[in-house]
């Protein structure tokens, strides 16, 4: 199985929680990613495309494969910082 996910990468959990609250209130995930994400994928709204198991760091992968499509994760800590993840498709 593969998932297609978008993410927002920030340095600290406080920022991640603030951005999640904005998205939960209706802010557009892709717009928030473009404005705040520290990852180059932010320029494309955080889209990472499709990926399979073993392609992402474990914490990120575990979260992405456990999420339902369209649900924004709680902040996920990895060696890169804190991520908000939304799965946009599964195949």
Contact map, one row per residue, 1 for C-alpha under 8 A:
1110000000000000000000000000000000000000000000000001100000000000000000000000000000000000011
1111000000000000000000000000000000000000000000000111100000000000000000000000000000000000011
1111100000000000000000000000000000000000000000001111000000000001100000000000000000000011111
0111110000000000000000000000000000000000000000111110000000000000000000000000000000000011110
0011111000000000000000000000000000000000000000111100000000000001000000000000000000001111100
0001111100000000000000000000000000000000000011111000000000000000000000000000000000001111000
0000111110000000000000000000000010001000010001110000000000000000000000000000000000111100000
0000011111000000000000000000000110011110010001000000000000000000000000000000000000111000000
0000001111100001000000000000000010011110000000000000000000000000000000000000000111110000000
0000000111111011000000000000000000011100000000000000000000000000000000000000000011100000000
0000000011111010000000000000000000000100000000000000000000000000000000000000000111000000000
0000000001111111000000000000000000000000000000000000000000000000000000000000000011000000000
0000000001111111100000000000000000000000000000000000000000000000000000000010100001000000000
0000000000011111110000000000000000000000000000000000000000000000000000000000000000000000000
0000000001111111111000000000000000000000000000000000000000000000000000000000000000000000000
0000000011011111111100000000000000000000000000000000000000000000000000000010000001110000000
0000000000001111111110000000000000000000000000000000000000000000000000000110000000000000000
0000000000000111111111000000000000000000000000000000000000000000000000000000000000000000000
0000000000000011111111100000000100000000000000000000000000000000000000000000000000000000000
0000000000000001111111110000000000000000000000000000000000000000000000010110000000010000000
0000000000000000111111111000000000000000000000000000000000000000000000000000000000000000000
0000000000000000011111111110000000000000000000000000000000000000000000000000000000000000000
0000000000000000001111111111100100000000000000000000000000000000000000000000000000000000000
0000000000000000000111111110000000000000000000000000000000000000000000000000000000000000000
0000000000000000000011111110000000000000000000000000000000000000000000000000000000000000000
0000000000000000000001111111000000000000000000000000000000000000000000000000000000000000000
0000000000000000000001111111101100000000000000000000000000000000000000000000000000000000000
0000000000000000000000100111111100000000000000000000000000000000000000000000000000000000000
0000000000000000000000100011111110000000000010000000000000000000000000000000000000000000000
0000000000000000000000000001111111000000010111000000000000000000000000000000000000000000000
0000000000000000000000000011111111100000000010000000000000000000000000000000000000000000000
0000000100000000001000100011111111111000000010000000000000000000000000000000000000000000000
0000001110000000000000000000111111111000011011000000000000000000000000000000000000000000000
0000000000000000000000000000011111111000011111000000000000000000000000000000000000000000000
0000000000000000000000000000001111111000010000000000000000000000000000000000000000000000000
0000000111000000000000000000000111111100010000000000000000000000000000000000000000000000000
0000001111000000000000000000000111111111110001000000000000000000000000000000000000000000000
0000000111100000000000000000000000011111010000000000000000000000000000000000000000000000000
0000000110000000000000000000000000001111110001000000000000000000000000000000000000000000000
0000000000000000000000000000000000001111111000000000000000000000000000000000000000000000000
0000000000000000000000000000000000001011111111110000000000000000000000000000000000000000000
0000001100000000000000000000010011111111111111100000000000000000000000000000000000000000000
0000000000000000000000000000000011000001111111000000000000000000000000000000000000000000000
0000000000000000000000000000010001000000111111100000000000000000000000000000000000000000000
0000010000000000000000000000111111000000111111100000000000000000000000000000000000000000000
0000011100000000000000000000010011001010111111110000000000000000000000000000000000000000000
0001111000000000000000000000000000000000110111111000000000000000000000000000000000000000000
0001111000000000000000000000000000000000100001111110000000000000000000000000000000000000000
0011110000000000000000000000000000000000000000111110000000000000000000000000000000000000000
0111100000000000000000000000000000000000000000011111000000000000000000000000000000000000000
0111000000000000000000000000000000000000000000011111101000000000000000000000000000000000000
1110000000000000000000000000000000000000000000000111111000000000000000000000000000000000000
1100000000000000000000000000000000000000000000000011111100001000000000000000000000000000000
0000000000000000000000000000000000000000000000000001111111001000000000000000000000000000000
0000000000000000000000000000000000000000000000000011111110001000000000000000000000000000000
0000000000000000000000000000000000000000000000000000111111011000000000000000000000000000000
0000000000000000000000000000000000000000000000000000011111111000000000000000010000000000000
0000000000000000000000000000000000000000000000000000010111111100000000000000000000000000000
0000000000000000000000000000000000000000000000000000000011111110000000000001110000000000000
0000000000000000000000000000000000000000000000000000000111111111000000000001110000100000000
0000000000000000000000000000000000000000000000000000111111111111100000000000000000000000000
0000000000000000000000000000000000000000000000000000000001111111110000000000000000000000000
0000000000000000000000000000000000000000000000000000000000111111111000001001000000001000000
0010100000000000000000000000000000000000000000000000000000011111111000000000000000001110000
0010000000000000000000000000000000000000000000000000000000001111111000000000000000000000000
0000000000000000000000000000000000000000000000000000000000000111111100000000000000000000000
0000000000000000000000000000000000000000000000000000000000000011111110111000000000000110000
0000000000000000000000000000000000000000000000000000000000000000011111100000000000000010000
0000000000000000000000000000000000000000000000000000000000000000001111100000000000000111110
0000000000000000000000000000000000000000000000000000000000000000000111110000000000000111000
0000000000000000000000000000000000000000000000000000000000000000001111111000000000000110000
0000000000000000000100000000000000000000000000000000000000000000001001111100000000011110000
0000000000000000000000000000000000000000000000000000000000000010001000111111000000011100000
0000000000000000100100000000000000000000000000000000000000000000000000011111000000011000000
0000000000001001100100000000000000000000000000000000000000000000000000001111100001111000000
0000000000000000000000000000000000000000000000000000000000110010000000001111110001110000000
0000000000001000000000000000000000000000000000000000000000110000000000000011111111100000000
0000000000000000000000000000000000000000000000000000000010110000000000000001111111100000000
0000000000000000000000000000000000000000000000000000000000000000000000000000111110000000000
0000000010100000000000000000000000000000000000000000000000000000000000000000111111000000000
0000000011110000000000000000000000000000000000000000000000000000000000000000111111100000000
0000000011111001000000000000000000000000000000000000000000000000000000000011110111110000000
0000001111000001000000000000000000000000000000000000000000010000000000000011110011111000000
0000001110000001000100000000000000000000000000000000000000000000000000011111000001111100000
0000111100000000000000000000000000000000000000000000000000000011000000011110000000111110000
0000111000000000000000000000000000000000000000000000000000000001001011111000000000011111000
0011110000000000000000000000000000000000000000000000000000000001001111110000000000001111110
0011110000000000000000000000000000000000000000000000000000000000000011000000000000000111110
0011100000000000000000000000000000000000000000000000000000000000000010000000000000000011111
1111000000000000000000000000000000000000000000000000000000000000000010000000000000000011111
1110000000000000000000000000000000000000000000000000000000000000000000000000000000000000111
